[in-house]
Each structure stands twice: as structure tokens, then as C-alpha cells.
Amino acid sequence: MFVSSIIFALVVLLGIGIWVWCVHAQRMAVLRAEALLEKHLTPDELDHFNKTGMLRVPSQLTPGRVYAVPTSGFISVLENNNMVMRLCIHPRAILAGREAVLAHKMYIEAAEEEYVRRAVIVWRSASTAEQALG
């Protein structure tokens, strides 16, 4: 009976230790992600992102187009401030904190055509759909 109580206590302590380690590792990952954001975003981009929860990434291919990338959820594609599409696309790996937003920004800036081609279009305005067909 005494031995089983000791084993139980050790298992509980081990479980608590693993939980504390996981919480600490997650917190450190989020801090690294925030440092990456500060390094790769301009102060204006970071300020807007912090205030709105959206990072605006201007298109390099289509004048007036902006990708509004939220921390989670669909990416809104705006043209001249009108939403024309909503995209579903996610990094393959799970990224800490708001690091996924930075991954979207870099992907859009490096390979915008591929980014849109790989995304699932979950909504498209009627005028954009007509343009795609015509």
C-alpha cells in the first residue's frame, strides 16, 4: 500500500513537471515568434497588426490589391478597399503565436501567384467570378 502511494505521488509529480515544461516551452515559442514579427515588420505594419489583428500585405502583381491576413481564419483579398475574395490557406507546420501571419506575408511577397493558386477560394464576389469566367 505504501509503495503504491509513493508510485502514485511520483507519477503525479512527473505529470506536473511535464505540464510546467510544456507551458514554458510554449511561452518561449511565442516570445520568439513576437521577436520575429518585430524584426520583419515595419513599425507601422506592427502597430496596425496589433490594433486590428490583421496584417495588410500589398500585392506586387495587382495594383490596388491588398491581402488582409488575420491571426487565424480566412485571408481577405481587397481590391480598392472592396473585398473580392476570401482564401483558405495554412502553413503545413504548426507555428507559434502570430508567426503564421509572417509566413503568409513572406509567401505572398515571394510567390504571390503560387500563393493564390494553392489557396482554396471560399468566397468570390460576383464581379470577380464573372471576370474569371470571361
N, C-alpha and C positions, 0 to 999 in steps of 0.2 A: 504494500500500500504506500509506504514512504517513498520507495523508488519510483513508482508511477507518478507521484506528486512532483518529484524532482524533474522527471522527464517532461511532464506537462508544463512546469514552470519554464524549463529550458526552451521548449517549443514556442511558448508564448513570447518569451524574450527574443528569440530568433525572429519571430514574425514581426514584432515591434521594431527590431533593428532593420529588417528588410524594408519595412514601411518608411522609416525615417530616411534610410538611404535613397529610396525612390523619390521621396518628396524633395530631398536635397538635390538629387541629380536633375529632376525636372526644373527646379528653381534655377539651377546653374545654366541649363539649356536655354531657358527663357532669357536670362541675362545675356548670354552670348548672342542670341537672336536679336535682342534690342541693340546690342553694340554693333552688329552687322547693319541694322537699319540706319543707325546714326552715321555709320561710315559711308554708306552707299546712297543715302537720300540727301537732297539739299535741305537746309533748314526750313525753307518754305514747304517742301513736299512733306517733311516730317510733321510740321506744325498742322498742315491741312489734314494729314492722315490721323494725327492724334485727336483733332477736333471732330472729324466726321466719321472716322472708321473706314474711310475709303482712300485708296491711293489712286490718283489720276495719272494715267500714263498716256501721253500723246502719241498718236500714230505717226510713224515715219513714212508711211506709204500713202495715206489718205488725208489730205488737208481737212482740218475741222473735226477729225475723228479722235475720240478720247476713250480709253478703256478705264472704267471705274472699277477698281479691284478692291473688294471688301476683305476683311479678315477671314470671313467664311461665307459661303454661299455663291451665287451666280455672279459672273462678271457682266456688268452692263456696258454696252457699246453705244456711245453717244456720238452723233454727228450734228454739229452746230447746236449743241445742248439739247438735242432731241434723241430719246432712246430709240435705237433702230434694231438692236439685238440683245439677247441675254445668252451668255455662253456658260457651259459647264465644262470645266477642265481643272484637273488637280495634279499636283506633283505625285510621282509614283511613291516616293518615300514620305513618311510622316515627318513633318518639320516642326520644330519647337516654336511656341509663341506665335508671333506675327511674321516669322521668317518666310512662310509660304507666299506672302504678298510680295516680298522681294524677289522670290523665284519667278513669280508672274511677270514682274517688271522687267527682269533681265531677259526672260524668254521673249516677251513682246519686242523689246528693243533689239534683240539679236536675230530673231526669226519670226517676224510678225505673220507672214503668210502661213508658215507651218503651224503656228500657234492657233490661228483661226481654223485652219484645215483640220487639226486634231481635236478641236473643241466640238462638243455637241451643242448645236444651236437649239435652245429650249424655247425660244420665242423670237419672232422676227416681225417687225412692223409690216403692214400690208404693202406699203410703198417699196420697202426693201425687198420683199418677196417677189413683187412684180418685176423689179429691176433684175433680180437673179434669174427669173424665167425668161425675160425678154432680151 
